[in-house]
Every structure is written in structure tokens, then in C-alpha cells.
């Protein structure tokens, strides 16, 4: 499984769903890397890695905006989340 770094100098909120209004699960510290289980469309977010509506599922019920993850792509780099 590939790991992707979060944007340098940023802490990233992990949400229960693909929206900044969704419940905060935890905060990833600066320098973290994440493995992406699947990706889905959600709220559009602007961040250091661009503006996107793609959200990365890093664990069951844990999503981070792809705008804060350096995947090297503006599209999907993992399978689409089912359901």
C-alpha cells in the first residue's frame, strides 16, 4: 500500500465523512503520511495541494481532504469508495 505525505507545515483534520462539517475524529500532526484505502467525492476544499472535491479514506470512517495530501495527481490515485 502506498503512503502519501500531507502538505508540509500543516496539521490535517480527519473527519467522519467527506465534509468539513463532519465530526472531527483526530488531527494528523505535521510530517504525517497517510495510506489511502479509497477515494470519494465530497465538499470542495482549497488547500496547499490545490482545490478539489476528492476526499481520501485513510481508515474506516476517517476522511481527509485530498487538498492536503501530496498525491501528485488532481484525480484519483486509489479505487473509488463503495457505498
Wavefront OBJ file of the C-alpha trace (Angstrom):
o trace
v 0.000 0.000 0.000
v 1.352 3.421 -0.948
v 1.831 6.197 1.575
v 1.419 9.865 0.701
v 2.769 12.817 2.724
v 0.438 15.502 3.960
v 1.321 19.061 2.920
v 4.486 20.265 4.696
v 3.851 22.583 7.642
v 0.216 21.579 8.035
v -1.812 19.621 10.536
v -4.773 17.887 8.899
v -8.198 17.270 10.378
v -9.531 13.740 9.964
v -13.327 13.722 9.554
v -16.013 11.052 9.937
v -17.211 11.798 6.379
v -16.108 13.733 3.245
v -17.058 17.194 4.548
v -15.536 19.816 6.852
v -18.876 19.823 8.706
v -18.465 16.137 9.518
v -17.410 15.092 13.036
v -13.707 15.605 13.818
v -12.107 12.216 14.541
v -8.492 13.285 15.125
v -5.778 15.630 13.873
v -2.736 14.373 11.966
v 0.454 16.143 13.088
v 2.853 17.894 10.722
v 5.064 15.472 8.831
v 2.481 12.676 8.750
v 1.947 10.323 5.834
v -1.303 8.521 5.056
v -2.253 5.383 3.182
v -5.338 5.854 1.025
v -7.823 2.959 1.179
v -10.204 4.543 -1.314
v -11.335 7.960 -2.522
v -14.710 9.647 -2.868
v -16.246 12.957 -3.907
v -17.390 15.372 -1.211
v -17.136 19.003 -0.210
v -14.820 21.127 -2.377
v -11.820 22.279 -0.336
v -8.927 24.609 -1.191
v -5.575 23.737 0.367
v -1.823 23.745 -0.248
v -2.160 20.923 -2.816
v -4.922 22.635 -4.807
v -8.703 22.871 -4.865
v -10.564 19.576 -5.073
v -13.730 17.712 -4.125
v -11.778 14.458 -3.701
v -11.545 13.072 -0.171
v -9.183 10.280 0.880
v -10.417 7.500 3.159
v -7.452 6.560 5.366
v -9.328 4.141 7.665
v -12.962 3.122 8.142
v -14.905 6.312 8.898
v -11.792 8.529 8.566
v -11.505 11.014 5.701
v -9.060 13.795 4.836
v -9.374 16.299 2.009
v -7.060 15.485 -0.897
v -6.253 19.236 -0.943
v -3.891 18.499 1.982
v -2.324 15.261 0.672
v 0.553 15.260 -1.820
v -0.556 12.505 -4.190
v 1.000 14.070 -7.295
v -2.398 13.965 -9.011
v -5.522 16.109 -9.143
v -7.594 12.959 -9.706
v -7.979 9.580 -8.076
v -4.854 7.629 -7.092
v -6.841 4.834 -5.398
v -10.068 2.960 -6.019
v -13.404 4.724 -5.546
v -15.038 4.074 -2.177
v -18.074 1.794 -2.442
v -21.383 2.743 -0.914
l 1 2 3 4 5 6 7 8 9 10 11 12 13 14 15 16 17 18 19 20 21 22 23 24 25 26 27 28 29 30 31 32 33 34 35 36 37 38 39 40 41 42 43 44 45 46 47 48 49 50 51 52 53 54 55 56 57 58 59 60 61 62 63 64 65 66 67 68 69 70 71 72 73 74 75 76 77 78 79 80 81 82 83
